[in-house]
């Protein structure tokens, strides 16, 4: 029920719904467009070389422009980047429609398709960097699970739409539908309320700015380890896609059997997307990642012994589920753990690496299939990738230890927060969000923590020690207020009333405290209504310091 609540919370955020709507419209139409354009080119040429040229153009564009697309997503307002990208893609796709409708030279059609791909390159880094801006940390995994679910769903539905469009006998309609989808997406993006950009200055050195994003991944161990497993995950599924037609033929099916197997893999992604959020709560990331890689790869090998398409399809569902779990965990880690200022460049660089891994794995799988029979090819994929994953076990175990410490720290902090009257009745998600933002600090006796008249920027929880509170009155005299003992808290008044600090708080003894940012505190307070006891206590504090606040405001 808690997991379902997080999905409902995520879907209740307007900006996330707009991002989701644009994603679905864009992706579903793009899949149908790809089917239509590939079928059109093959019908004109009966040559797989031209089809490969079309696909290779998109790969080359992605590899060449992926890093720069990430820089763009960090240089400018990300909402603006998405709107302009959609508008440019709309115009470029209209050009493709014109060329297809007039049976223009194939080279011109392939080149114009490359322009569409170039216009779309900033979308993933810009939208991916926006997601953690529109949802909080507690719902970030759920938000990514929704996108993974929808991405798998459009893989099932998109080609079907393309097949229906082919029945019209006019491929240009499929291209025009894709053009319209870009326009709709741009309109949805324009309605986003969020404003966000990174720290890459316009006109700066592109290579240096891109390098800052790459360095952020290299210097963050968890993000680096999970990125490597994300590449392994992507390589495995793309290698499998190369041998899938041969597997369909081996099982006694043709093109329809191939479609069933691909659809079953996507269906597995739909099923697993709902599990990823729950699995993310576990501190045993080693077991989750290793089991997911095995679930993705081993069923591919077992499929050769399935004896028929239906049983092989069940195995592909399991394989698709394993793939999506790794994807959601890794992308959420990148969004959650890396600085927002470089996140566009990080995601753009990861997209480039994923594309490179896909090309390398696809090429290797094709070479293996040419050299050995299907059984051996699937065995190499099904056993080889999990075997490669074993080399990452030491790094994963270190992550387990770090996560276990974090979970233990969160448990201790949520225990303290639960004892405060301020959060009486608050649900576990709210407490975990506060605990996750809390920064432990040790303060020596006599050190001021809050100074009267300063801006209110944080909420403080006292876990050990004693705090003294004093306020300067209107006549210049000093009033001492009741001390605060552990477990207790200070700093809520200025945040709740959005005023400057009404009193000075000093460590009367050596103290241990948790510092929670004002923004996180106010967001949590909106979800967890303050208890009557807390409101009464806040009223007493407010009354005691009202004279002091007036004095401060008059002297300002």
N, C-alpha and C positions, 0 to 999 in steps of 0.2 A: 504493500500500500504506500510506503514511503517513496519507493521508486516511481510509482504512478503519479504521486503528488508532485514530484520534481518535473515530470514531463508536463503536467498541467500548468505548473508554475511557469515553465519555459514558454509554453504556447500562449500564456496569458500576456506576454510581453509584445507590445505592438511592433516594435522594430524587428524583433526576431521573426514574427509572422510575415513581415514584408520581405525579409531576406529569404525566408523559406518559399514564399510565393514566387519570387523572382527566380530562385534556384529551380523549382519544379518546372516552371514555364520554359526556362532556358534549356534545361537538360533533356526534358521529354522531346522538345522540338528538335534539338541537336541530334538526338539518336535517330529520329525519323529522317532528318535531313541527310545524315551519314548513309543510311540504308538506301535512300533514293538516289543520292549522288553516285555511290559506288555502283548501284545497279545500272544507272544511266551510262556511266563510262564503260562498264563491261559490255553493255548491249551494243554500244557504238563500235567497240574495238575487239570484243571477245579476247581481250588480252589481260592477263593478271599483272603484266608489267605496268600498265597504266594505272591499275588499281593500287599497286604498290607505290607508284609515283605520287598518287594523291595522298595516301597515308604517310609516306615519307616526308612530304612537304610539311604536314602538321607537326611531325616529330622534330624536323629541323628547326622550324619556327619556335617550337617550345624550348629546345635546347639553346638556341641562340638568344632568344628574348626573355627567357624565364627569369634570369637574374636581374635584368633591367626592369622587368615588370614589378618585381619586388621593391626595387628602388623607387619606382613611381608611386607604389602603394604607401611608401613611407615619406615621400616628398610632399604630397598634396593631400587635401582632405579626401579621405577614402570614399565617402559617399559621392563626391564629385567625380572621382576616378571611375566609379562604377557606372554613373550616369553617362559620362562621355564614352566609356568603353562600349556600352550598349548602343549608343547612338551611332558610333563609328561602325560597329558590327552590323547594324541595320542597313546602313548605306552600302557597305561592302557586300552584304548578302544580296541586296537588290542587284548589284553588278553581276553576281553569280547567276541570279535568276535570268537576267537579260541575256547572258552568254549561253546559258542552257536553252533558253527559249528560242534562240536563233541558231542553235547548233554551231556555235563558234568553235574555232580551233581548240583542241583539248588542252594545249599548253596554256592558253589564256584562261581556261576554266580552272585548271590546277593552280595557276598563279593567283587567281582571284580567291580561291578557297584558302590559299595561304594568307591572304590579306585578312580574311575573316578570322583565321586562327590567331593572327598577330593582334587584332583588335581585342580578342577575348583573353589574351594572356594575363592582363592585370587583375582579372576578376577573382581568381582563387586567392591570391595573396591579400587583396584588398578586403574581400568579404570574410576571409578567414581571420584577418586581424580585427575586423569589426565585431565578430561574435563575442569575444570576451569583454567588449565594451558595452554590449547591450544586455548581457546576462551576468549574474554574479558567479563566484566560484562554485557555489553549491549546486548550481543548475547548468554549469558549463558542460559537464559530461553528458547530461540529458540532452542538451541542445545538439551536441555532436552526434549523439545516438539518433536523434530525429533526422539529421542530414544523412547519416549512413543508411537509415531505413529507406528514406526517399530515393537516395542514389541507387540502391539496389532495386527499388520498385520501378524506377524509370528504365532500368536496363531490361526489365521484363516487358514493360508496356510500350516504351519508345519504339523499338523495332517493329512491334505490331502495328503501330500507327503508320510507320513508314511503309509497311507491306500493303496496308489499305490504300495509301496514297498511290502506290504503284498500280493498283487496279484501275485507276482513272486513266492510265495511259499517258498522262501528262506530268512528267517529273518536275516541271517547273513549279507545280503547286506545292510540292514538298519543300522546295527552296523558299518560296514565298511565305510559307507557314513559319519557317525558321526566321526569316526576316522580321515577320510580325512579332515573334516571340522576343526578339532583341528589343524591339520598341516597347513592348509591354514591360519587360524587365527594367528598362531604363526609367519608365514612368513609376514603377514600384520603388526603385532605388531613390528616386527624387523625393519620395514622401518620407524617407527616413528622418527621424529627429536627431539621431546621434551625429556628432561631429568628432572626427578622430584623424590624426595623422602622426607620423613618426618624427624622428629628429634628423632625417636626411634633408639638408638644405637644398632648395632649387639652385641649379647651376654648379653644385659641388662636383667633386671628382667621383664619377660613377663607380669606378673600381674600388676606391676607398670606402664608399658608402656601402657597396655590396659586401666588401670584405668585413665590415662591422657586423653585418648579419651572420655571415659564416662564422666569425669568431665567437659570436654569442652562443652558437650551438656547440662549437668545439670546447668552449670553456665551461659548459654546463653538462656535467657527466650524465645525469639522468636523460636529458634531452638527446644527447649524442647517442647513448646506448639504444634508446627506443627508436631513434631515426634509423640506425643500422638494421634493427629488426623490421622496421617498416619497409626498408629497401628489400630485405630478404623476402618479406611477405609479398611485395609487389612482383618481385622476380619470379616467385613460385607460381603465382596465378597467371602471369603472362606466358610462362613456359608451358603451363597446362593448356592455355588457350590455343597454342600452336598445334598440339597433338590431339586436341579435342575432335577435329574432323575425322582423323584416323581412328580414334576410339569409337566414334559413332558408326563408321563403316564396319569396324570389327564386330560391333554388337548387332549388325544386320540392319542398320538404319541408314538413312541418307541425310539430306539437308534438314529434314524435319527433326530427325533424331539429334542432330547437332544443335538445333535451336532449343530442343527440350533440355539438353544437358546444360547449355549456357543459362537458360531460364531457371533451372533448378539451382545452379550455383548462386544466381542473384536472389532467389527465394531464400536461400540459407542466410544471406546477408540481411534480408528483411527480418527474419526470425531472430538473428543474433543481435541486431541493433538494440532490441529491448533488454538484452541481458548485460550489455556492456556497462551500463550505469551501475548495476548492482555489483558486478565483478570489480569495478573500480574502487569500491569501498574496502576491498581486501588489501592487506599489507603484503601478501605473498605474490608479488608480481612475477617472480621467477616461474612459479607453477602455472600461472595464467598464460604467460607468453609462450612457454614451451608446449603446453597442452594445445594452445591455439594453433601454433605452427604445425604440430603433429596432426591436428584435426583438419587443417587445410590441405596437407600434402599426402598423408597415408591413404585417404580414400581415393585419391587419383590413381594410385597404383592398384589398389584392390578392385577398382572399376573394371580392369581388364578381365577379371575373373567373374564378373557379375552375371554374365550369361544373357543379359537382356537390357533394354533401355530403361524400363521402370526401376529395376534395382540399382542400376548405375546412377539414375537421377537422384535416388535417395542419398547415395554416397556423395553426389555433388552438392546437395543441400548442406550436408555436414561440412564439406570443404569450404563452401561459401561462408558458413557461420564462423569458422576459424579465422578466415581472412578479415572479416569485418571487426571482430573483437580486437585484433592487433591494431587495425587502422584507428579505431575510436580511441583506444588507450594512448596511442602514440601522438595523435594530433592534439588531443586534449592536453597532454603533458607539455607540448610545445606552446600552446596558447596560454596555459596556466603558469608555467614556470619561467618563461623567457620575458625579457623587458618588452613592454608594448611599443616602445619607440623604434625597435628594430624588427618587429614581428612580421611586417610585410616582406622584408628582405629574407627573413628566415624561411617563411612559407614559400616564397618564390624560389629560393635555392633548393628547398626540399622537393618542390615540384620538378625542378630540373634533374635532380638526382633520381627521382622516381622514374622519370621518363628514360633516363640513361639506363637504369636498371632494367626497365621493361624491354628496351631495345636489345640490350646485351643478352637477357634471358631468352627472349624470343629467337634471336639469332642462334644462340647455343642450342636451344631445343630443336630448332629446325635441322641443325647440323647433326645432332645426336640421332634424330629420327631417320635421317638419311643413311647413317652409318650402322644402326642396329635396328632390330625389330621393335614393334610397338611395346611389347612386354618389357623389354629392357629400358626403353626410353621412359616409360612411366615409372619403372622402378628407380631409375636415376633421379627423376624429379621427386617421387614420393618419399624416397629414403635420403637422397642427397641433401635436400634443403634442411630437413630436421637435423641431419648430421652436422651441417654447417652451423646451425643454431647452437649446437652443443659448445662451440668455441666461445659463445657469449655467456655461458653459464657463470663464470666467475664475476663478470660485470653485473649480471642480473642479481646475483646473491648479495653483492655489495649494495645494490639498490634496495633489496629486501630489508637489509639492516637499517638503512637510512629511513625507509618508510615506516619500519616498525618503531623506530625512535620517535618519528613524527606522530604516529598514531598514539603512542603512549603519552607523548607530550600533550596532544589534543585531549586525551581522556582525562589527564590531570587538570587541564585548564577548564574543560567543560564541567568537571566536578566542582571547581571553585565557583564558576558562574552560576551553577544551579543553586548554590547556597545563598546567593544574593537576592534580596527581596525585589530588586529591580526587574529580574527576569523570571519571577514566579509564574509558572504556566507556559513559559516559552518552549517551543518544540525543539527537538534534537537538532534539526537542520539549522535553526537560528543560532543555537549555542555553538555548533561546530563552525559556523561561519565566523562568529566572533573569536572563537579559540584559534582558528586558522590565521586570523589577522593579528592576534595578540603577540607583542614582542616583549619577552622577559627583560627586565632591567633591575639592576641592583643599585640602590641609592644610599649614599652615606648619610649618617645623621647630620642635621643642620643644612642639608641641601634643599633649596626650593624646587618644587615640582611644578607648581602653578603659581604665576605671579598676577596679582590683581591688576586688571586693566588690559592684559594681553589678550589677543584673539583666542577664541576657544577652538582648539584643533584636535583634541584627543580626549579619550575617556580612560581613566586610570583605575585599575583593580589592585587593591592591596592584598597580597597573599601572606606576607610576614612583616611584623613591625607595627609602628604607630605613627600616625600623621597628625600634626598640629595645624589648626586653621585660624587665620586671623584676617580681619578686614579693617581697612582704613575708613573711618567715619567722616561725615561731612565737616565736622569741626576740627578734623586733623588728628583726632585721638584714635587709638587702636583698640579694637574689640576682639577678644578671643572667643572663638566658637568651640563647641564640644569637639574633642579629638575623634579621629577615626581609627578603629582597631581592625586587625585582620580577622576574618575576611571582610573587606569593606570596599568602598569605591568613592571616587571624587571626580569632578569635572563634567558631570551630566547636565548641570544647570545651564551653563553657557551654551552647550550644544543644543539642548532641547529648546531654549528660548532664543537661540541665535544671537547672543549678546557677548560682550567681552567678559573676561573672568571677573567675578564679583568678590573674590577673596584670594588670599595667598595661602598656598598649602606647602608645608615644609616637613621633611622627614624628621620626626622627633627622635627616632632611633634608626639604626641601620635597617633598611627596608628592602623587600623584594616586591616588585610590582609588575603588572602586565599593562602595556600601553596598547590601546586599540584606537585606530584612526577614527576621527569624527565622522567621516562619511560612512564607514562600515557600521559604527554604532547607530547612526540615525536610520540607516536602511534596516538594520535588525529591529530597531524600536518600532518601525512602521509595521512590521510583520507580527511582533509580539507586543500587544498593548501593555503599557506599564501597569503594574499591580496597584490596587488601592493603597496598600501600605507604602509603596514607593512614592506615589503621588502626594500622600500626606507628609512624608518625610521631606520631599522636595519643596512642598509648600512652607514647611517650617524653616528650611534653609533659606528659601527665597525671602521670607519675611525678615529673618535675622540680618540679611545682607542688603536689604532694599535701600537703606540709607547710604550704605557704602557705594552701591551702584550709582545712586543719584549723584553722589559726590564726585565719582569718577567721570560721569557723563558731563557734569557742569565744568569740570576742570579741563575737559578735552577740547 
